[in-house]
Each structure stands twice: as C-alpha cells, then as structure tokens.
C-alpha cells in the first residue's frame, strides 16, 4: 500500500503554524514585518557579497523560523525587497517560505545552484526553470498528488530578460531531490528523458509551497558542477571563483526590477 502523506479528507489544522511559532519567538502579535518581495539564497557566499558591495539595513536579526534563524535585511534605496539565507534542503526551504509568508511576503525569488547531467548546458550557465520535478518529500505534505511544480511565468520572463544580457540563460526543467547519495545513473537518464538538465535540493519545494500559499515565485540557478554520464568518469566540484560574480549579478538584476 502506497503511503499518502496528505490525506484528501483531512480538514484539521496543523499542530503548529508559522504564525504561532513567530509569536512565540518574537513575543508579539505584530506579523507585518517584511516587505512583499523576498530574495532567498540557497548557496553560501551571499552574505560576503552584501558585506563588501552594499550598504544594508537589518530588518530582523534572526528570522523566527523553526529550523534556526538567519539575518534578514534590505539594501539602501531598495527597501521594498528583503534578502536572507533560505537554508539548505527542502525542509528548511519550506520552513523559510512559511515564515516569510506569515511576515508579509507575497513574492519570492530563490537563488541557488544545481548540478547538471546534460550536454545542453555548461558549468556557469544560468537556469531559470519553468518546471521542477519533485523527488523530495516535503511537497507531498502539501499536495496529495503532484509530479512537478511550476514557477510564475511573468516573473520568469522578467528575470530571463535581465540576466540574459550578460549570461547564457536557459528555461530547461530540473528535478529536486533530498537524497543526495541516491542520484544513480539510471535515475539521471530517466530525468533526461523528461527533459531535465539538472538537479538541486530546494527548487521544487520553493515553487510548490509558494503556489500552495498563493505566492508568486521563481528560481534562479547556476550550473555549479557536471555529473559524469557514466561510471567511467568521476564527479568533481567545478564552480568556485564564479560564485561571487554570479550572486552579485543576480542581486543587480533583481533590484533593477520595478516591483
């Protein structure tokens, strides 16, 4: 018998909600603390870029999410957008999205990295996926049946046009998994047959939960490493020096949008 994690007949409330968690952490009933637009990074190095390149204003010293806090701030002159670290993996991504939504966010742009297993893209290319196949468990608690999650087409188009001026940018699908050491060659072949070119750990969660909450969301990913297509080659990490440049380009492109 297949386990269904979200019961279609379940109309009961969650035992704990983001709003209740926030009130417990902050000791206040006031939840309108963040601007409507939020950029969350699912990669290390973003805070280093902010410290060296921008003047920032702290909004929340420690975001009151369930799985450990993170600073949340704006850039001087762009107070309508908040920036923070989204965490790592599907569970913390969901926690972050639920928390910022409860604090007033209505639009989310996630910035991260993905491993690629296709010759259609190269390391350093940017992918703004229009759909992300789900192989993580968190989304299954929000939907009784779902194969993939989709991003906001309007937001995708705006981001594509801005980033495409200085980069190779693609809209290919990817897949999100929470089992890093179970990405087998057969699995990746199956993903390629679905049209996917890469894999990450958060994107499907970002999109599926944003859609569930009624939040417009999009994902920007840089191809950080290339998986061998067979066991004759070895995997290796490839992106290092370009990380700083990539993060800054994403920030500049996002703040140029007239939200």
VENFENHU-V774337 format. One record per residue. RES is the residue in one small letter. PSI is psi in whole degrees, -180 to 180 (999 if undefined). NEAR is the number of other ideal C-beta (glycine too) atoms within 10 Angstrom. Layout:
RES;PSI;NEAR
RES;PSI;NEAR
//
This chain:
x;130;3
x;133;3
x;125;5
x;116;11
x;-31;12
x;110;13
x;128;9
x;-25;8
x;4;6
x;108;9
x;12;6
x;161;7
x;154;7
x;150;9
x;-38;6
x;140;10
x;164;12
x;-40;23
x;-43;15
x;-39;12
x;-42;17
x;-46;23
x;-38;16
x;-42;10
x;-42;15
x;-18;15
x;32;8
x;154;9
x;-6;8
x;119;9
x;-5;15
x;70;8
x;-14;19
x;153;23
x;169;19
x;-20;15
x;130;21
x;133;26
x;123;21
x;134;27
x;130;25
x;47;26
x;151;22
x;157;12
x;-15;14
x;-42;23
x;-33;17
x;-38;12
x;-46;19
x;-43;19
x;-36;9
x;-22;9
x;-18;14
x;154;17
x;125;9
x;160;16
x;127;11
x;125;9
x;-49;18
x;123;19
x;-36;10
x;103;12
x;128;26
x;52;19
x;167;25
x;-37;17
x;55;15
x;134;11
x;174;16
x;148;20
x;147;16
x;125;23
x;171;16
x;166;20
x;138;19
x;128;9
x;-10;9
x;56;20
x;-6;11
x;4;12
x;129;20
x;152;26
x;141;27
x;170;24
x;125;20
x;-13;29
x;-162;23
x;126;15
x;165;21
x;-42;26
x;-46;18
x;-32;22
x;-45;27
x;-43;27
x;-46;23
x;-45;30
x;-46;30
x;-39;21
x;-49;26
x;-31;25
x;-43;22
x;-23;22
x;7;25
x;-2;14
x;138;23
x;-11;17
x;134;19
x;134;28
x;119;27
x;136;27
x;123;24
x;-158;22
x;159;22
x;149;27
x;142;22
x;150;26
x;38;24
x;150;19
x;2;10
x;-21;13
x;162;20
x;163;12
x;132;14
x;-15;15
x;157;18
x;135;23
x;127;26
x;86;22
x;137;30
x;-22;20
x;151;21
x;120;30
x;146;23
x;116;24
x;33;18
x;156;25
x;-21;14
x;-44;22
x;-28;26
x;-11;16
x;-9;13
x;-26;17
x;136;16
x;-30;13
x;124;8
x;134;16
x;-38;10
x;161;20
x;152;26
x;148;16
x;170;26
x;120;20
x;-38;12
x;-45;10
x;-40;19
x;-46;19
x;-43;14
x;-46;20
x;-41;23
x;-48;18
x;-36;12
x;-44;18
x;-24;20
x;-11;14
x;-30;9
x;6;12
x;165;17
x;116;13
x;137;18
x;156;18
x;23;14
x;149;18
x;157;18
x;-177;28
x;147;27
x;132;30
x;154;20
x;19;17
x;80;12
x;-40;10
x;18;5
x;25;9
x;82;18
x;165;10
x;-39;13
x;-41;8
x;-46;16
x;-33;21
x;-41;12
x;-41;13
x;-42;22
x;-38;15
x;-22;8
x;-3;12
x;3;13
x;149;22
x;-9;22
x;175;32
x;142;23
x;-168;28
x;-2;24
x;-26;32
x;-44;33
x;-34;31
x;-45;32
x;-47;31
x;-44;29
x;-41;27
x;-35;26
x;-45;24
x;-39;19
x;-38;18
x;-9;17
x;26;8
x;132;20
x;130;17
x;150;26
x;163;27
x;135;30
x;126;26
x;145;28
x;139;25
x;107;24
x;-24;22
x;157;16
x;127;20
x;142;16
x;144;13
x;-12;14
x;173;7
x;1;7
x;-22;6
x;164;10
x;145;6
x;146;11
x;150;9
x;136;8
x;-31;15
x;125;16
x;-65;9
x;-28;7
x;-11;14
x;-48;18
x;-48;15
x;-43;14
x;-48;24
x;-43;22
x;-42;17
x;-41;20
x;-45;26
x;-48;22
x;-41;13
x;-40;23
x;-43;23
x;-14;17
x;-12;10
x;136;16
x;84;5
x;999;14
//
